[in-house]
Amino acid sequence: MPPFVLDERLARDSESILKLGLCDLRLAKDSRWPWLVLVPQRPDVSEIFDLTPLDQAVLTFEQVTVGAALKKATGAEKINIAAIGNIVRQLHVHVVARFENDPNWPGPIWGFGQPVPYDEQAFQDMKNRILEAFQ
């Protein structure tokens, strides 16, 4: 089996904050939304159905766990979970906290405006809030 290699766009646009059983949990560098990305650590996988049945179950569990932690960390009104992958084909799942006053509520976040990077302290603060919510 070939080794797992993270897509360069995911590496550029997010930072790893926690390794889960299956996925690398990554925090997106766009501060407009608290935005996490789950990347299953499996090579050459572009669709959920490409995973083994056990990995599919683990991915579902990790999505639910991460969504609940993100809601706890942010107080979000809605958590959006989606595996779109039209541009970045490597399987990854977006978990995004949404609020009625966010930049594109109630529309989707993809393709809306330009990313707004975190300053270093704000990124660390968000990372810490999310990690604390897992406890």
C-alpha positions in Angstrom: 0.0 0.0 0.0 1.4 3.5 -0.9 2.0 5.9 2.0 -0.6 8.5 2.9 0.3 12.0 1.5 -1.7 15.1 2.4 -2.9 17.1 -0.6 -0.8 20.3 -0.8 -3.9 22.6 -0.8 -5.2 21.1 2.4 -1.7 21.5 3.9 -1.6 25.1 2.8 -5.1 26.1 3.9 -5.2 24.3 7.3 -3.1 23.2 10.2 -3.1 19.9 12.0 -4.4 20.3 15.6 -5.1 16.7 16.6 -4.7 13.1 15.3 -7.8 11.0 15.8 -8.1 7.3 15.3 -8.7 7.6 11.5 -8.4 11.3 10.7 -6.0 14.2 11.0 -8.1 17.0 12.5 -7.1 20.3 10.9 -8.1 23.9 11.6 -8.7 26.0 8.5 -6.7 29.2 8.4 -9.8 31.2 7.3 -11.0 33.1 10.4 -14.4 34.0 8.9 -15.8 30.7 10.3 -14.6 28.3 12.9 -13.8 25.6 10.3 -12.4 22.2 10.8 -11.3 19.6 8.3 -11.2 15.9 8.9 -8.7 14.1 6.6 -8.8 10.3 6.8 -5.2 9.0 6.8 -5.7 6.6 4.0 -3.9 6.8 0.6 -5.7 7.2 -2.7 -9.1 7.7 -1.2 -11.5 10.3 -2.8 -14.9 9.0 -1.7 -16.4 7.8 1.6 -17.4 4.6 -0.1 -13.7 4.0 -1.0 -13.0 3.4 2.7 -13.4 0.0 4.3 -16.7 -0.4 6.2 -14.9 -0.1 9.5 -13.2 3.1 8.4 -16.6 4.4 7.2 -18.0 3.8 10.7 -15.0 5.4 12.3 -15.3 8.5 10.0 -19.0 8.8 11.0 -18.1 8.6 14.7 -15.3 11.2 14.3 -17.6 13.6 12.3 -20.2 13.5 15.1 -17.5 13.8 17.9 -15.8 16.8 16.1 -19.2 18.5 15.3 -20.3 18.3 19.0 -16.9 19.6 20.2 -17.0 22.5 17.7 -20.5 23.4 18.8 -19.4 23.3 22.4 -16.3 25.4 21.7 -18.1 28.1 19.7 -21.8 28.1 20.8 -22.7 27.8 17.1 -26.3 27.9 16.0 -25.6 25.3 13.3 -22.8 22.9 12.5 -22.4 22.1 8.7 -20.7 18.9 7.8 -19.9 18.1 4.2 -17.6 16.1 2.0 -17.6 17.9 -1.3 -14.2 17.4 -2.9 -14.8 18.8 -6.3 -11.5 20.7 -6.3 -9.4 18.8 -3.8 -10.2 15.2 -4.6 -8.5 13.7 -1.6 -11.3 12.7 0.8 -11.8 15.3 3.5 -14.8 16.4 5.5 -15.6 20.0 6.4 -17.0 20.7 9.8 -18.0 24.3 10.1 -19.6 26.4 12.9 -22.3 28.7 11.5 -24.0 31.7 13.1 -27.0 33.8 11.8 -24.7 36.9 11.6 -21.7 35.2 9.9 -20.5 36.6 6.5 -22.7 34.4 4.3 -25.5 33.1 6.5 -27.5 31.2 5.4 -25.7 30.5 2.2 -22.7 28.1 1.8 -19.2 29.1 2.8 -17.6 27.7 -0.3 -16.6 30.2 -3.0 -17.8 33.1 -0.9 -15.5 36.1 -0.7 -11.8 35.9 0.2 -10.3 34.1 3.1 -9.4 36.2 6.1 -6.3 34.7 7.9 -6.2 34.4 11.6 -3.5 36.4 13.4 -1.2 33.9 15.3 -2.8 34.5 18.7 -6.4 34.2 17.5 -5.5 30.9 15.7 -3.9 29.5 18.9 -7.0 30.7 20.9 -9.4 28.9 18.6 -7.3 25.8 18.5 -7.2 25.7 22.3 -10.9 26.3 22.6 -11.6 23.4 20.2 -9.2 21.0 21.9 -10.6 21.8 25.4 -14.1 21.0 24.1 -13.0 17.4 23.6 -12.6 17.0 27.3 
